[in-house]
Amino acid sequence: MSTATESTVTADDEQDSITEEPERPLTTGEQQAAVRLGAAPIDAALSSRPIGHPQRYESKLRREMLTRPPLAYQSENISKLDGYEDHAASLAGSVAAFDAMHAAVVSIIDARDKSTRDPTLGSEAAQVLKVATFADKLMEAASRKADSAYQSLTAQIKATEEELGRAVAVGTHTTLATEIRAHAKSEKSPAQFVGNLIAQGDAQSVSAILGAPAFLSGLTEDMRAALIKQWNAKRNPALTKRLALLQAVSGKLEHAGASLFGTVERAMGVKYETVKRLRDAQAAASFG
């Protein structure tokens, strides 16, 4: 009679018979979750929206957003005008105004972009409000400079026009001057006749006509005033060039200043109407 051999399984044998599975590496998402679980709240907030590495941002309030300032705000628009170098000192305020508007728009665009990466601004509404407050200060400062420069230009233009409109002195030859005026009055178009004299540079005839009351030469006072400016411009081309420069700068500054409000809205990405609604809602919900 045969006896079955009993086998004794030791603890070591049992451990050897278990096949160990290799440890599975954690996925990227699991690694980030593990980090966040052990991090402080502020660290978790920073890791969920890392500065310098923004997540995809989808705007609900912001619409049309500028990426750079319009060319209209560059001071080169006036520094490259003909005759600028001769009058740079009197136009320094205008250059400063353009530079201030350009810098303001650049800073607002930069602030808008940075607000989307600020972990303390938990909503787009909060971002918009913070950028709008920042934009208000910059726009107010730039507008003050633009207004000051425009007032200076207006005063300079007025002074130059007055100089161009300065009365013409009457010539010394009284009898001849009378005959010249009588001849001008007999012309079919006295104004055109005087215009031709101005073009020819006939100082004696022009002064005889424009240095006397308009009706003596068959002119109206408005015609005489216009012809005086034409004559003074002929005699002083530098003054005419200065007036043209001042008027060009004034026009560019007026256009840039008038468009600043809308440009700031595009730099922020929202209309000020939206900003007002958000501010009103914030005020209504304020406490403490």
Number of C-alpha atoms within 10 A of each C-alpha: 3 4 5 6 6 6 6 7 8 9 9 8 10 9 10 10 9 8 7 8 6 6 6 6 8 10 9 9 9 11 12 14 13 12 14 17 11 10 13 11 11 11 13 18 16 16 16 14 16 15 14 8 9 14 12 8 9 9 10 8 13 19 13 12 16 18 13 12 21 13 11 17 25 19 19 13 16 22 18 10 12 12 16 17 11 10 13 14 10 15 21 12 19 26 24 16 27 27 18 23 28 22 16 26 28 18 17 26 22 16 20 22 17 15 18 24 20 17 17 13 15 12 12 17 17 17 21 25 19 15 23 26 11 17 22 14 11 19 19 13 14 23 19 13 21 26 17 14 24 21 12 16 22 15 11 18 19 12 13 17 15 12 14 23 18 13 17 18 13 17 17 11 10 11 8 14 21 16 15 19 24 15 15 22 20 11 14 10 13 20 20 13 14 24 17 13 16 22 11 11 14 13 14 16 21 26 21 23 32 25 17 19 14 18 13 16 25 22 20 14 13 10 14 23 18 13 20 24 20 18 25 19 19 17 15 12 11 12 17 19 14 19 20 15 20 22 16 15 23 21 14 17 26 15 13 22 22 13 13 19 15 13 19 27 23 22 30 30 22 19 19 16 10 15 20 13 11 16 17 12 11 14 10 9 8 8 6 2
